[in-house]
Structure formats: C-alpha cells, structure tokens
C-alpha cells in the first residue's frame, strides 16, 4: 500500500480501522483523518462501501445501540456486527447510502427533509397570535393524513380511483373477447367466466363487434346484472399442476367497472396495484379540490399564503415566502417565530444548494429521479448543527450536473469547519480531487479487490502508478472511444409532439433512429421527464398495434413504425427478497438447471430442472434453511444474526445434490462463481454464454451468480437490466428502443468505456438508445445531444440546444461550457464559438420543416440570463 505523508497518530486525530474483513475486504487496516473531507475510491466492487458503510458506520451504529436499554433495543432493527478486529477513535456517524427510498405515497420532499414539521409549527402557532381563531391549532391540522387535517369528504385521498369504460373497452370495433378489451383479453378475475354465460342467457353472439351488441348486454357487462343471477360452469386451473377442477354456480354479475375497483382495492402490493391502474382514472374530490387537506390548511394564511398553496410552490419560492414572513413578524411574535424560521431556512438553503430548488414540497418521492432521491435524503440528514459527527455519504455526487458539484464540496467543507468529519464513497474524479484525503481501494473488483492501494492526499493518488483511479484523476476530462454515426438526410427520425410532463413543456423534439442520443442539462431541467414521455409514448404506440390504448404525456408521435419494443433501464431494485440474484434475474439459472437435469447422474435419479431450484419446496433445496443457505437467529435483546445453515453448511441444497455435477461443479458451487469465473468455466450452450458475456460486458464480472439482489446497489441493478436489454437487442427479431436513466451512476470512470461499448453494440444491431446523463464524457461520445434547460423546474423544461456534440458545444448553455473539454481538439475561443453558433442557427432556420434536417428539434436560442434558475 502506498501512502502519503501520514501524521495521524492518536484517536483524537484519526479513526483507525484494524483488520477489517467485511464482505471482500482483505484484513484491511487504514487511518481516516478526523475533521477532513475523505474520499473512499476504487473501481466498482473494490470494497469502498464495505469499508465505509458496512464496517465504519455499522460499528458506530451498534455501539450507540448498546448504550440503550434492552427494552428499547428489542424494538429496533439492528445490523450484524462487522468483521473487524478493532476500530479506534470512532465517533457517532450519520450515513446516507444508496438504499431505495420508501415508495409510500405519503413520502414527499417536505416529509423527507423534515421541512413539513417546521411549516406545521409555523402555521399552527403564528396565525393564532394575530387572530382570534376561537380554538387552538396543532401541527396535525396541517397534515392531510391526520384526522384533524384531512378533508372530511375524501378522508385525505384528494379523490378516488374510478374504473373507466374507455380504458376497459379500447377497441369497440372488435369482439369483446378478441381485441375489444385488454381487461377481457385474459383471465383477470372470477367474473370473466360469467360473460359467456350471460351472452348465452341473452342470446348474444360474442363474435360480433362490441359496438354491434345489444345495449342492455353491454350495460350489464360493464355495470352488472343487479339482483339477477347468472348460472355458469367455471373451469379453474390447479396451481403448479396440469389438472383443473370444475364447479357450477349462480350469482349476479358486479360488472367490469365494479370488479376492477374491487380487485384494485384488494391488491396488497405495489406491483399488483400497478396491474390494474391502466383501467382506472382519478377523480378529484369537490370538497377539497383534490388536495386532500381540511378547511384549516385551505383557509388559514401566513404571509398571505395558505398551507395548501405553499406546499405546491417550488423550494426557492418557499425561501422567498420565509423572508416575507420574517419581515412581517411583530416584536411580540419573534420569540416564537424567529427560531422556527431559522431552522426552516437552514433546511431550505441546504436543499436548494443540492440542486433541488426546482422541486415542490408536495412532490412525491416516487416521482423523483435516483439522483434527486439521494440528494433529498442528504439534505434531511445534513441539516444539523451537531459537531464531532462522522458523515458517511455514498456517492453524493450521483445525479449532479458538473455545474452543481461546487456546492457539494462547499457543504462538505462547512461540515468539517463545524467540527465534523466527512467520508465520501465516490467515483467522480472532480469530487475526489477536492477532497483532503483519499483512501483508494482495489486493485480490482470482488475477489480481486478488498485492499488499500493508496492512502493520502489526492495529489499523491494522481501520481500512484498502481491505481486505476489515480490515472483518471490525473486526466482533465476523459475522452471515450466510439465511432459516432452520421446524422444526414437519410437518417430516420422519431418525433414527439406536445410533451407535457411535470415542468417539461416542449412542442416538438426529434430523435434519430438507430443512433445514440444523450439528454443533458442541469439537475431538474427535464431530462427524466422527457425519458418518461418518450418511453410511455412509444410503448403506448407499440401497444396500440395490439389493440391496447392508453394515455401518455405526449400528444402525438411520428416515425415510431420501425420500433417493435421498448425497454426502460432504471435503478429500481430487481428483487425484494434474498432469493433473487443475478443468475435468476438474467435467466441464466434456468439454463443452468436444465444443464444439470440433463446430466446422466440426474437422469438416473429422475431429477428434473425444477428439482435444482432453491425456490421449489418439493425440490432438492435444504429443508432447514428453505434454500437460503443461512438461518436468522433471534438474539432477543441483541441484534439478530444470520449464520451459516448447519444442515447444508451454506450450500442451499440437500446432500444428494452434490452427486450431480456439470463442468466438474455442483449446483451450489456454480452459484458461488463470479460472473467472470463463470464465463471461463461454463462452456455450455451458446445461449448461456451470451447471457454471461452480457453480464461481464456491463461491468458485473465481480458479482457472484448467487449473490442476493438485496445486497446490490442501484447502479448494479441498473446494469443487470442493461444486460437483459443487450440480450433482447441482439436476439430480437425487431428493432427496439432502449431508455437509460443515468447509467453511469455508481460506475467507476474505468468502467464507463465498457458501458459505451455495450451501448454501441445495441446501436450497431439497429436499435435506438436514448440516455439521460450528467457524465459529459458519455455525451461527447454520443451521436446526438438534446440539451434541456436553461435552468431547473419552471425555469427549465425547454430544449436549449440540439445537435451533434460538436454543434451543442458551440451553444451558450451551462452544459456546453463543460462539454467542450470532453471533445477532442482545442477549446473554441469565444469569437469563433459565437460565429459557429450563429452559423448553426442560420442553417437550421433555412431547413424546410418537411425535410430530415427540419425534424432535428425546435429552434435553439441561448438562454436569457433573467430566465436562468436562481441560485
């Protein structure tokens, strides 16, 4: 291990980690200076998170919990003890990792940052000091989910989901059971079996188009038969069996509208509810106007604004409102209002500096991009005046535009100035270069990582020959290798008209088919919204060819004909249970189980492919641990501990599974292989080789095939989805659209070239790839750039530049200024840039709208200074 000058001697100067062996760490010993900004770096899978989160933060968390009474500890979810010999000089820690935020509809920007609590206090205290309300108020009067604060008519829901006839019957010119209705296209509830019986009872021919059927029959299918029963014989398939069972019953029909609402209400998971949302529409509550709030929140004003109106404003507007309230405080009210406003302003300022000033307080967590979710959590955690804390932040620069990264460094410096230590798990060379100290992990990933390559100042890392991170740190702007494809008169275009999603309002935007397009712009400029509009619009058009109609945020699409499928590659988890893993998600495990079942040893014993599944109760999995390989031991007042299953010794399977081998390996040994090892050792069918190679190509060679999906980061989950898209793009009979949202999140710069290579393979196969990205090295390697802005929120949502990377680099936008250093060749002097920018605009104005060049996108103008986002 190389190291810079190290004067860190005692526990007052450094946190000393000795003998860390958590996950892939190899007996790591390292000192982390206190009161500094420390970056923990390394390639993906090198052990950064294992050191900072799973060792340092986990140990501090456990030490705090040990100080609580046993009675309190039994109600807390506690972590397992990290594998480490000793940690000296440890302080209390606050960590923000990459765990996915709650999908509860109650989670908003206001609740996640804690701003809602201060607003509730202000609205419940200050109005009562200036007016006779006749009763005291509490914060619950401004909470739509509390009995005191919700609308009495809709109980805080703001409306209700109602089934829509138009969404159930989408093609009335077709027969009911043959294309007229996606609801009746497959078995979705028990009522489906009664429709043919009702048709027979009413002597209706279901082969006729829906619109030609008698009005009474159509009304009964949708609204029910009232009290009149319908006798039907129902054939029900037996789960996991080929047999079925039959019964005859008589009952009235509820009707499709009521049945949709019933099954939606009874759905217990978000996935199940999503299955029925396509048949539902929301209706606003007339009492509260769809807000869900009670009368107090809708009528009581502070600073001339009601609570309902305030939470729908953007954060920078709330800051202005806070200043207005402060100036209007009477002397007698300052004792109550000033401290609340001080705390509110601190949270608002920090949230805005994280690039979130464009978001409304009422914006739900589920509608945020991955980077916005991460920074919202950061703002909530860092809004503290504590000192002596170690903040552990996992890739805080994720989703940040290069123009916003100065704010991140400034916030980290302020935390250190207040007596804290900041540990950043980070890939971004710009953020690393601004740190005081760097701990570089590696040298490789997985089993090839887990060691400290360097510990010292960033300047020393840049000179460290054995560090992959150091080589990128020494460069100023990385240049990715890719042969860009020309955009000319022969290029086909996909054009979206009338896009309205969140703050994005664009009349027309064009994307070249069979090309790589990159969406750029500052955080909140509308990139993710455009991706949503694109994916939903094209998916709706593809579904429309199959007789399925649904609404999107786009009025009209042109040129979608060549696209046969759509895949969205985001950072949502691939599984919520430890049973899901890279092998099961990629379908490689299906192929592997078939290979094991085809071996002579398996055939002699009559073992099928399902016998080798650790999810099948009647297969060969270990009965003691149900195929987990581990068992959870209840330690009562101590943290629960996962221990290796004593029956199977972690192998997941019963002993008889060990007699069946493929390529010299048992089934559990195959699951223990990394993707890279599996590529070398499993030389089975071509399809398996393609799956494993795709996983390795997206930079996941270090993952074990059987590694639990719950242990994967958002970036790793996203690259698993990308590998699946590569498979579909390479083997599909039709060309598709692949949409990626910030694919370099969690990716080391050394792996970015690999990502560009696999994306290029998709384009070479004839597919269209559109990605939203802040890594301007990736943007510079794309064929076409659509730059959104000029600012964020209501100050963004427009296309401010569109063209090839060289053309966009000449524009007067925030992104263009950072893009230039990623392009080969000298930076253009300002006079030359202005001449080229004028030439590009004049050339586009001269193009006829019907020509290929006329579909490149809306006319581009530099953003006026007064329209840029206030900072």
VEXGU-859803 format. One record per residue (C-alpha): residue in three letters; x, y, z. Coordinates in steps of 0.1 Angstrom, whole numbers, plus 5000, padded with zeros to 4 digits. Each point is the difference from the previous one (the first is absolute). Layout:
VEXGU-859803
ALAXYZ ...
end
This chain:
VEXGU-859803
UNK500050005000 UNK501350344990 UNK499450295024 UNK500550375001 UNK501450195030 UNK498249865030 UNK500150185033 UNK496949845013 UNK501149875034 UNK497349985027 UNK496249955001 UNK499550385002 UNK501550044966 UNK498849694981 UNK497649714999 UNK502149684999 UNK498549694984 UNK502049685006 UNK499449664984 UNK496850074981 UNK498649694982 UNK496450104992 UNK498949854967 UNK503050004977 UNK502350215022 UNK503449835004 UNK501150075036 UNK500050384993 UNK501750245024 UNK499850374993 UNK499850345017 UNK497450264992 UNK500850365010 UNK497450185021 UNK498850344991 UNK500749954963 UNK498249914968 UNK501049644993 UNK499249834967 UNK499949624999 UNK500549904963 UNK500649704978 UNK498549814972 UNK496549875003 UNK500049715024 UNK503450085015 UNK498750025036 UNK499350375005 UNK496549955014 UNK501249705020 UNK502550225017 UNK498150335005 UNK496449885005 UNK500149635010 UNK503050035023 UNK500550365013 UNK496450115002 UNK498649665010 UNK502449985030 UNK499150365011 UNK496349914997 UNK500449695022 UNK502050185026 UNK497250265003 UNK497349745003 UNK502049825027 UNK499550315022 UNK496349964998 UNK497949805025 UNK499249644989 UNK496450095001 UNK500550264973 UNK502449794979 UNK497549734995 UNK497850234979 UNK502950114977 UNK501249844968 UNK503849955006 UNK502849914977 UNK502349715004 UNK503450065015 UNK502650084973 UNK503049784997 UNK502850225013 UNK502749965027 UNK499950355014 UNK498850354992 UNK501650285020 UNK499050375003 UNK496549924987 UNK497450285002 UNK496350004996 UNK499149964963 UNK497250114977 UNK499849824967 UNK498150044967 UNK500449704978 UNK498449894968 UNK497149825014 UNK496850074981 UNK497650255016 UNK496649905013 UNK497449964972 UNK497350115024 UNK497850284984 UNK500350185033 UNK503850064994 UNK500650354985 UNK502850254998 UNK498550175031 UNK499949685021 UNK503449874989 UNK501850325008 UNK498050075032 UNK498850334987 UNK496449905005 UNK500550005038 UNK501250365001 UNK497250124976 UNK497449825022 UNK501350185031 UNK500150344982 UNK496449974987 UNK498749865033 UNK501750265022 UNK500450344983 UNK496450054986 UNK498649945035 UNK502150295013 UNK498650254975 UNK496449894997 UNK497349865022 UNK499449654985 UNK497849895028 UNK502049695007 UNK503649885003 UNK501749844969 UNK502549724999 UNK502349884972 UNK497649724993 UNK497550264986 UNK502550044971 UNK500549634994 UNK497749844974 UNK500749665015 UNK498850095035 UNK496450005011 UNK500150385008 UNK501650104967 UNK498449794974 UNK497050084978 UNK496849875016 UNK498649894966 UNK502949814985 UNK501849925033 UNK503350154986 UNK500149814968 UNK499350304978 UNK497749794979 UNK499649644991 UNK500949754974 UNK497149924978 UNK499849744972 UNK499650164965 UNK497949854973 UNK502450144974 UNK503049825015 UNK498149675002 UNK498550014965 UNK502850144979 UNK499049864966 UNK496249994997 UNK500349904963 UNK501449665011 UNK498349715018 UNK500050025038 UNK502249695006 UNK502150054969 UNK501650355001 UNK497450245013 UNK501149995036 UNK503449955016 UNK498149925032 UNK498249704984 UNK503049904979 UNK501249765027 UNK498649865033 UNK500350285026 UNK497249925024 UNK497349745007 UNK497350204981 UNK501649934967 UNK498549664998 UNK496550145004 UNK500150224969 UNK499549714975 UNK497249875023 UNK498450345000 UNK500350024962 UNK498349664997 UNK497250105023 UNK499450324980 UNK500649824967 UNK502850234990 UNK502749914975 UNK503450095015 UNK501649974966 UNK498450324990 UNK501850345006 UNK499350155034 UNK498350304986 UNK497649784981 UNK498849815031 UNK496750095017 UNK500150305023 UNK498549805029 UNK502849744998 UNK502750264998 UNK498650185030 UNK499949675020 UNK503649914991 UNK501250345013 UNK497550075028 UNK498849665011 UNK496649825000 UNK498750135033 UNK498349735020 UNK499649774970 UNK502249695002 UNK501949844972 UNK500849635000 UNK503549914988 UNK502249704999 UNK503650105009 UNK503249814992 UNK502850105024 UNK503649894993 UNK501749845030 UNK503250205010 UNK503349824991 UNK498049714985 UNK498749914965 UNK496649895014 UNK497050235006 UNK496850005019 UNK496550104990 UNK497050145019 UNK496650154991 UNK498650305019 UNK497450274996 UNK500650365010 UNK499350354988 UNK502850184980 UNK501650305017 UNK501050144966 UNK503550074987 UNK500150355015 UNK499349895035 UNK502149694996 UNK503150204990 UNK499550235030 UNK499649705023 UNK503249814990 UNK501950335000 UNK498950075036 UNK500949645011 UNK503550014984 UNK502549995028 UNK503250094981 UNK501150294977 UNK500649754972 UNK496549865003 UNK498450345000 UNK502150114970 UNK498449714981 UNK496550175003 UNK501050374998 UNK499650004962 UNK496349955004 UNK499550285026 UNK499850384999 UNK500250245029 UNK497150235009 UNK500650315022 UNK498150055032 UNK497750304996 UNK500350095037 UNK503750065001 UNK500750044963 UNK502249694999 UNK502450125026 UNK498949765028 UNK500450275026 UNK497450125025 UNK498550355003 UNK502850145023 UNK502849924975 UNK497950154972 UNK499050325016 UNK502450115027 UNK502750234986 UNK503550095011 UNK501950264980 UNK496950024978 UNK500349634989 UNK498149705011 UNK501849685010 UNK498549824970 UNK501350264975 UNK503450015017 UNK500849634997 UNK499250024963 UNK502750264995 UNK503649934990 UNK502650015028 UNK501650334989 UNK496650165002 UNK499549865035 UNK503350175009 UNK498650334988 UNK496849945020 UNK502149945031 UNK501750334996 UNK496750174996 UNK498649845032 UNK503150105019 UNK499850364990 UNK496350015010 UNK500649865035 UNK498950235028 UNK502350055029 UNK497849795023 UNK500049714975 UNK503749984993 UNK500749785030 UNK497849734985 UNK500550064963 UNK503750084997 UNK501549675012 UNK497649804978 UNK500850214970 UNK503749965007 UNK499849625000 UNK497750014969 UNK502450234981 UNK502949775007 UNK498349704986 UNK498750204970 UNK503450144992 UNK501749665002 UNK497349834979 UNK500350274973 UNK503849985000 UNK499749634992 UNK498350104967 UNK496449945012 UNK498850365000 UNK497749924970 UNK497949735019 UNK496750065017 UNK499749915037 UNK497049784990 UNK502049804974 UNK499849635008 UNK503249795006 UNK498849754973 UNK500150274973 UNK503750105007 UNK502949884980 UNK502749795017 UNK502350295005 UNK497250225014 UNK499049745025 UNK503649975012 UNK500550375004 UNK496650045017 UNK501249755027 UNK503350195002 UNK498250335007 UNK497949845027 UNK503049845017 UNK502550294997 UNK497650275013 UNK501549975035 UNK502150225022 UNK501749715017 UNK503849985002 UNK502449715005 UNK498049794975 UNK501449784972 UNK497750044970 UNK500349704976 UNK498550094966 UNK499749744973 UNK500650164966 UNK498450345008 UNK501050134966 UNK497749754983 UNK497550194977 UNK501850335004 UNK500850224970 UNK503750104999 UNK498850365007 UNK498549895033 UNK503049815014 UNK501650315015 UNK497050025024 UNK500649655011 UNK503750075008 UNK499050335018 UNK497449815022 UNK502649745009 UNK502550275010 UNK497450175022 UNK499349685018 UNK503749965007 UNK500450365011 UNK497249925026 UNK502249735015 UNK498849704980 UNK501649744977 UNK498649934965 UNK500749664984 UNK498949984963 UNK499749684981 UNK500650144966 UNK500949934964 UNK500050354986 UNK503550134993 UNK498950365005 UNK498649935035 UNK503049785009 UNK502450284990 UNK498450245024 UNK500349775030 UNK502750035027 UNK500849635002 UNK499449704978 UNK499849635008 UNK500249814967 UNK498749645001 UNK500949734975 UNK501949924980 UNK497049824983 UNK496549905009 UNK498449725020 UNK502649745009 UNK502750214982 UNK499350305023 UNK499650065037 UNK503550155006 UNK501250365006 UNK501950114969 UNK500750355012 UNK499350225030 UNK501050364999 UNK499350344984 UNK498450004965 UNK503250144984 UNK501849685011 UNK497349784986 UNK500250164966 UNK503749904999 UNK499449645012 UNK500849774971 UNK498149705014 UNK496750195005 UNK497449994972 UNK498250295018 UNK503350195000 UNK500449984963 UNK496650164995 UNK500650265027 UNK503150114980 UNK497950074969 UNK497950314994 UNK496949874984 UNK499949644987 UNK499649934963 UNK498149694992 UNK500649794968 UNK497049964977 UNK499550044963 UNK497150244999 UNK497349944973 UNK499250284976 UNK496750195000 UNK499150094965 UNK497150024975 UNK499649625000 UNK499549985038 UNK496649905012 UNK498450195029 UNK497749945029 UNK498250325008 UNK498050085031 UNK497450274999 UNK498450185030 UNK501949875029 UNK498650095034 UNK501649825030 UNK500650185033 UNK501950334991 UNK500949874965 UNK498050184973 UNK501449944965 UNK498050044968 UNK502249774979 UNK503249815004 UNK501749764976 UNK502249705007 UNK502049824973 UNK499149634996 UNK502849755002 UNK502250245018 UNK501250085035 UNK498450325014 UNK501050165033 UNK497850235020 UNK501950265020 UNK499350295022 UNK500250125036 UNK498249805027 UNK496350064997 UNK500150124964 UNK497649734988 UNK502249714989 UNK498349735019 UNK496650144991 UNK500949994963 UNK501149635005 UNK496749925016 UNK498150174972 UNK502049824973 UNK499849655016 UNK496350035008 UNK499150154966 UNK501849744980 UNK498849725022 UNK496450124995 UNK500550014963 UNK501449655000 UNK497149885021 UNK497650184977 UNK500949764972 UNK498749725022 UNK496850185007 UNK501050155034 UNK499550375005 UNK501350215029 UNK500850365007 UNK503550155003 UNK501550345004 UNK500550054963 UNK497350124975 UNK501449824969 UNK502949804987 UNK501449974965 UNK502549744987 UNK499449735026 UNK499349744973 UNK503449835000 UNK500049955039 UNK498649675011 UNK500750015038 UNK501150235028 UNK502249935030 UNK500650255029 UNK503249955019 UNK499850185033 UNK501349965035 UNK497049835016 UNK500849685019 UNK499849674981 UNK498749815030 UNK498950055036 UNK500949665014 UNK503449835005 UNK498949734976 UNK500350234970 UNK503650024986 UNK501850074967 UNK499649644989 UNK496350005005 UNK499450354986 UNK502049944968 UNK498349664995 UNK503549845000 UNK498849785029 UNK497249854978 UNK502649894975 UNK502349875027 UNK497349805017 UNK499149844966 UNK503749914995 UNK500249835034 UNK496749824993 UNK501549874967 UNK503049845016 UNK500149615003 UNK500150025038 UNK496850215001 UNK498249794974 UNK500849675018 UNK498450155032 UNK497050154981 UNK500950365010 UNK498450284980 UNK501150364995 UNK497650115027 UNK501749775025 UNK503150224998 UNK498050325008 UNK500550125036 UNK496650174997 UNK498149684995 UNK498849845033 UNK499849664984 UNK503450014985 UNK503549945013 UNK500450315021 UNK501149975036 UNK496949975022 UNK501750155030 UNK500750344984 UNK497449984971 UNK502750054975 UNK501550325015 UNK503349855011 UNK499750195032 UNK497650025029 UNK499050305021 UNK500749965037 UNK497950215024 UNK502450145026 UNK497250165020 UNK501550325014 UNK503049984976 UNK499950054962 UNK498749704981 UNK502849814983 UNK500149824967 UNK502049685004 UNK501049734975 UNK497449734999 UNK501549705021 UNK498049754979 UNK501350094965 UNK503050215011 UNK498950294978 UNK499649794968 UNK496250054998 UNK499449644990 UNK499649665015 UNK503049764999 UNK498749804970 UNK500550314978 UNK503749975004 UNK500149674979 UNK498850194969 UNK502750214983 UNK500350214969 UNK503450114987 UNK501449845032 UNK497950235023 UNK497049945022 UNK497050234997 UNK501050195032 UNK503550044987 UNK498750154968 UNK498050265020 UNK503350095019 UNK501850094967 UNK500450364990 UNK498750104966 UNK503650024987 UNK500849655013 UNK496849864986 UNK500950144965 UNK503349815001 UNK498849675016 UNK496549954986 UNK500449924964 UNK496449884995 UNK497450104975 UNK500450314979 UNK497050175017 UNK501649965035 UNK503250154986 UNK498250304986 UNK498350075034 UNK503249975020 UNK502050214975 UNK497450275001 UNK500250015038 UNK503850034998 UNK499850264972 UNK498050245022 UNK502749995027 UNK498549745023 UNK502649744997 UNK500850025037 UNK496549915012 UNK499249645011 UNK497349834981 UNK498249925032 UNK500550345017 UNK496850135016 UNK498350284981 UNK499450185032 UNK503750065003 UNK500350164966 UNK500350384996 UNK497750204977 UNK502750024973 UNK500649625001 UNK496349934997 UNK499950244970 UNK502849824983 UNK498349675005 UNK497050144981 UNK502450144973 UNK501449654996 UNK496449874994 UNK499450284975 UNK503249904982 UNK498749654997 UNK496750114986 UNK501750254976 UNK502449744987 UNK497549714995 UNK496750184994 UNK498349984966 UNK499050375001 UNK501950325009 UNK499350155033 UNK500450325021 UNK502249985031 UNK499650285025 UNK502650045027 UNK499950255030 UNK503550105012 UNK501749664991 UNK503450115013 UNK498650045036 UNK502249795023 UNK502449934971 UNK503750075002 UNK501550204971 UNK502049704991 UNK496849814993 UNK498350284981 UNK501749904967 UNK498649655004 UNK496550145005 UNK500450214968 UNK501249694981 UNK497049795010 UNK497650294992 UNK501750034966 UNK499449634994 UNK496350075004 UNK500150284975 UNK502049784976 UNK497249745001 UNK497650274988 UNK498550105033 UNK499450365012 UNK501650105033 UNK499150315020 UNK501650075033 UNK499950295025 UNK503550075014 UNK502150255019 UNK503349834990 UNK500850234971 UNK502749754988 UNK497149774991 UNK498150294984 UNK503150094979 UNK500149644987 UNK496350004990 UNK498750064965 UNK497450275010 UNK499550225030 UNK496850165012 UNK500950265027 UNK497250105023 UNK499750315021 UNK500950285003 UNK499549955037 UNK498049765022 UNK496349965008 UNK497950284985 UNK503250164988 UNK500849694980 UNK497949754980 UNK501150144965 UNK502449874974 UNK502850265000 UNK502349824976 UNK499949704977 UNK502549854976 UNK503249814998 UNK502450035030 UNK502150254980 UNK497050214992 UNK498650005035 UNK503450095014 UNK499850344981 UNK496750095017 UNK499850255029 UNK498849765026 UNK501249875034 UNK500549654986 UNK501950124969 UNK502650185021 UNK500849675018 UNK499649794968 UNK502850174981 UNK502849855021 UNK498849654993 UNK500250044962 UNK503349944981 UNK501950304987 UNK500550365015 UNK497250195017 UNK498450254977 UNK500750365008 UNK496950205008 UNK499950204967 UNK500349684980 UNK497449835021 UNK497650284995 UNK500550004962 UNK499549624999 UNK496950035022 UNK498550264977 UNK500849784970 UNK498349705015 UNK496950205008 UNK499950164966 UNK500449664983 UNK497149855020 UNK497750304993 UNK500649944963 UNK499049635001 UNK496449924989 UNK497849845027 UNK499249704978 UNK503749914994 UNK502049775023 UNK502050295013 UNK496850185008 UNK499149735025 UNK503150045020 UNK498250185028 UNK498850345010 UNK501950314991 UNK502850075024 UNK500650335018 UNK502550085027 UNK498350035034 UNK499450365012 UNK501750075033 UNK496850105016 UNK498449664993 UNK502749805016 UNK499449825032 UNK500650215031 UNK502749875022 
end
